[in-house]
Amino acid sequence: MDNISNLLAFLRLFLILLIGGTIFKACISLMQGKKFELNLRNPMNLKARWPIKKEVIMNESKGTETKGKE
């Protein structure tokens, strides 16, 4: 029973921080005169910090190089 209450306390804290951060982000955007957009897939707009590898692909039919992202 103690594990369930710990899990519920963690989920409650997580939701408070997530909703509070989103509201803070909305307030800052509105004070700056910008439009607030809510992205449900990435609500805090977190981005990967590792570098993007670029791969050079040789187009055999034209003999030209095109650069692609992974």
KEKE-3310 file (N, C-alpha, C; in steps of 0.2 Angstrom, whole numbers, plus 5000, padded with zeros to 4 digits):
npx = (5004:5010:5019:5010:5005:5016:5019:5008:5010:5021:5016:5007:5015:5023:5013:5009:5021:5023:5011:5012:5024:5020:5010:5017:5026:5017:5012:5024:5026:5014:5016:5027:5021:5019:5012:5005:5008:5003:5011:5007:5015:5027:5028:5036:5045:5058:5073:5085:5101:5113:5124:5118:5120:5127:5124:5132:5125:5126:5119:5116:5110:5111:5123:5126:5129:5119:5114:5109:5099:5100)
npy = (4994:5006:5008:5011:5023:5031:5031:5038:5050:5054:5055:5065:5076:5077:5080:5093:5100:5100:5106:5118:5123:5124:5134:5144:5146:5150:5162:5170:5170:5177:5189:5194:5197:5187:5173:5159:5142:5126:5111:5095:5083:5087:5096:5104:5109:5102:5098:5087:5085:5080:5079:5081:5069:5070:5063:5058:5055:5046:5050:5038:5038:5052:5056:5065:5073:5072:5078:5071:5070:5061)
npz = (5000:5003:4993:4982:4987:4987:4973:4968:4974:4968:4955:4956:4960:4948:4938:4944:4942:4928:4923:4929:4924:4910:4911:4916:4905:4895:4901:4900:4886:4882:4888:4881:4869:4860:4851:4859:4858:4860:4861:4861:4860:4864:4876:4884:4875:4873:4867:4858:4863:4857:4843:4826:4814:4798:4783:4768:4753:4738:4723:4711:4699:4694:4697:4706:4723:4737:4753:4767:4782:4798)
capx = (5000:5015:5021:5005:5004:5022:5018:5003:5013:5026:5012:5004:5021:5025:5008:5009:5027:5021:5005:5014:5029:5016:5007:5023:5028:5011:5012:5030:5024:5009:5019:5031:5017:5019:5006:5006:5007:5004:5013:5006:5020:5033:5025:5041:5049:5064:5077:5090:5108:5118:5124:5115:5125:5125:5126:5132:5122:5128:5114:5119:5107:5113:5130:5127:5128:5114:5116:5103:5099:5098)
capy = (5000:5011:5009:5015:5030:5034:5032:5043:5057:5056:5057:5072:5081:5077:5084:5100:5104:5100:5111:5124:5125:5126:5140:5149:5147:5154:5169:5173:5171:5182:5196:5196:5198:5181:5168:5153:5136:5120:5105:5090:5078:5090:5102:5109:5110:5099:5096:5082:5089:5077:5082:5077:5066:5071:5057:5060:5050:5047:5048:5035:5040:5058:5057:5071:5071:5075:5077:5069:5070:5054)
capz = (5000:5004:4986:4978:4989:4984:4966:4967:4976:4962:4949:4958:4959:4941:4935:4946:4939:4921:4922:4931:4919:4904:4912:4916:4898:4892:4903:4897:4879:4881:4890:4876:4864:4855:4851:4863:4855:4865:4858:4866:4860:4867:4879:4887:4869:4874:4861:4859:4864:4854:4836:4821:4809:4791:4779:4761:4749:4731:4719:4706:4692:4691:4698:4711:4730:4741:4760:4771:4790:4801)
cpx = (5004:5017:5016:5004:5010:5022:5013:5005:5018:5022:5009:5009:5023:5019:5008:5015:5025:5016:5008:5019:5025:5013:5012:5025:5023:5011:5018:5029:5019:5012:5024:5027:5017:5013:5009:5004:5008:5005:5012:5011:5026:5031:5030:5046:5057:5067:5083:5097:5113:5118:5121:5121:5123:5128:5126:5130:5123:5122:5117:5117:5110:5120:5131:5126:5123:5115:5109:5104:5097:5093)
cpy = (5006:5013:5013:5022:5034:5036:5038:5050:5059:5059:5064:5077:5082:5082:5092:5104:5105:5105:5118:5127:5127:5132:5146:5151:5151:5161:5173:5175:5177:5189:5198:5198:5192:5177:5162:5147:5130:5114:5099:5084:5080:5096:5107:5111:5108:5097:5091:5087:5086:5079:5078:5075:5067:5065:5060:5054:5051:5045:5045:5037:5046:5059:5063:5069:5075:5073:5076:5069:5063:5056)
cpz = (5000:4997:4982:4980:4987:4977:4964:4969:4971:4956:4950:4957:4952:4937:4937:4942:4931:4919:4924:4926:4912:4905:4913:4909:4894:4894:4900:4890:4878:4883:4885:4869:4858:4856:4855:4859:4860:4860:4862:4866:4863:4871:4882:4881:4870:4868:4862:4859:4860:4846:4831:4816:4802:4787:4771:4757:4741:4727:4712:4699:4689:4692:4703:4718:4733:4748:4763:4779:4792:4806)
residu = (MET:ASP:ASN:ILE:SER:ASN:LEU:LEU:ALA:PHE:LEU:ARG:LEU:PHE:LEU:ILE:LEU:LEU:ILE:GLY:GLY:THR:ILE:PHE:LYS:ALA:CYS:ILE:SER:LEU:MET:GLN:GLY:LYS:LYS:PHE:GLU:LEU:ASN:LEU:ARG:ASN:PRO:MET:ASN:LEU:LYS:ALA:ARG:TRP:PRO:ILE:LYS:LYS:GLU:VAL:ILE:MET:ASN:GLU:SER:LYS:GLY:THR:GLU:THR:LYS:GLY:LYS:GLU)
# end
